[in-house]
């Protein structure tokens, strides 16, 4: 009897720590969440230093809520740092247009991110994990997607059997030394 009461108390306490998403009916697989609703310190970017350009005519007209020359642009900065050129007109650069046309030759899904998010949510609802894993906030992500894992060594062997040159790969038992 004492064991049954302890089990009920344990389940009640574990239910108190349930994740917010699980309360809304959204399966939660990774259990990586903040315990507070505070600000996201990584979303705040300090502005660049103020500079007077050599030609003041290049300054954009002030627009409330618009872009500013001192705004951080991490993606553009990374492209420039790696030796690339940032496209001046948004969209696809002319040099990449052929690649994009080739990649889109069989058609594409315009809202692929929303489509994948909906498919992922449906999959996670079908594979929510075991009761005790959810009760103790254990990660169930890897179990839910295990059926979709690619066996890298089987794939490597398939390509080699087809006569295609492949890069070398560490042996399967790379953690154990054979003498």
N, C-alpha and C positions, 0 to 999 in steps of 0.2 A: 504494500500500500504506500509506504514511504517513497519507494522508487517511482511509483506512478505520479505522486504529487510532485516530486522533484522534476520529473519529465515535463509535466504541465507547466510548472514555473519556468523551466528552462525555455520551453517553446514560447511562452508569453513574453519573456524578456528578449528573446531573439526577434520576435515580431516588432518590438518597440524600435529596433534599429533598422527597420526596412528602408530600402532606398526609395527616394521620391518618385523615380520613374516607374518602379514596380507598383507603387500606389496608384498611378495613373493608367495601369494596364500595359505599360511598355516593358517588355522583358529587359532585364539589365544583366549583361554577361560579364563585363570586365570589373565592376566594382571599384572603379577608379573615380572617385568623386570627392569634392570638397565637403567639409562638414559645415561650411557656412555659405551664406549668400553674399559674401563680400565682393569687392571689386576685383576684376581680373587685372593684376599688375602687369601682365604681358600685353594687354591691349593698349596700354598707354605708351606712346612714343614721344620722347622729347623732341621739340622742333630743331631744325638745323640752325646754325648760327646765322645771324643777320649779316648781309653783305650788300654793298651798293654796287650794282652792276655797272660796267663801263658805259653802257648805253641804256639810259632810262626808258627808251621807247620799247624795250623788250619786256617790260613789266606788264603783267596782265591787268585788265581792269578789275577793280575790287568787286567781288561778288559775294553777298552774304551766304555763308555755307559753302562757298566754292573752294577750289584748290588754291594753295598758297605756295610760293617758291620755297618757303622754309619747312613745308610739310615733308615728313619722312616718306620715302618710297622704297621700302626694303627690296621688293622684287626688282625694280629698275636698277637700284644700286648694286644688287648681286649680279645682274646681267652685265653691267658696265665693268664691275670688278673682275669678271671672268673673261673679259675681252669682247663681249658682244655689243650690239648696238640696240638701243631702245627704240622701238617704232614710234615715230612722232605722231602718227595719226591713229590711234587705236586699231584694233583688228589684227589681221594676219599680214605680216610683212610680205612684200612681193617675192622675196627670195624663198619664202616657205610656201607660197601658194600651190606650187606643183605637188609638194609633199602632202599638203592637206587634201588636195583633190584626189590624189592616189589613195590616201588612207580612207577617204569617204566614198570610194568608188562603188562599194556594195551597199551604200546607204548608211545612215547613222541615226541615232536618237538624239534629238535636240535637247531634251531635258534628262540626260543620262543620269545626272546626280540624283534627281528626285525619283527617277525610276529605280535606281539601285537602292536608295534609302527605303522605298516602299517594299521592294523584294526582300531586303534584309530584315525589316520589321516583321514581315510575314513569316520568314524562316525562323526568326528568334521566338515568335509566338508558338510555332510548332515544336520547337526544341528549347523549352525554358530551363532545362537542367533538373537535377534531382531535388527533392524537397529539402533535404538536409543541407545541400549546397546553397540553396537560396536562403534557408533559415540562418545559416552562419556566414552569409555574405562571401562565399567562396567564388572564385572565378570559374564560370562555366563556358566562357567564350570558346576555348580550345575544344571542349567536348562537343559543342554545338556544330562546329565546322570541321570536325575531324574527318568526316566522310568525303570532304572536298579537298583534302590535302593531296599534294602531288608527291609521289615517291620519286625523289630526285635520282636515286641510283637506278631504279627501273627505267626511268625516262632516258637516262644516260646510256644504259645498255641498249634500249630500243634504237636510239640514234646510231650507236656504234654498229649494231647488227644491220642497219640499213646502209652501212658503208660510208657514213658521213663522219668527217673528222670532228672530234670534240676535244675540249680542253681537258686536262687532267683533273681528277677530283681526289680528295683524300679517301683512304679506305673506310669502309663502313665502321670498322672497329678501331678508329683512329685514337680512341681513348686508352686502348691497351697496347702495350708494346710487345711485339713478338720477337723472340730471340731464337 
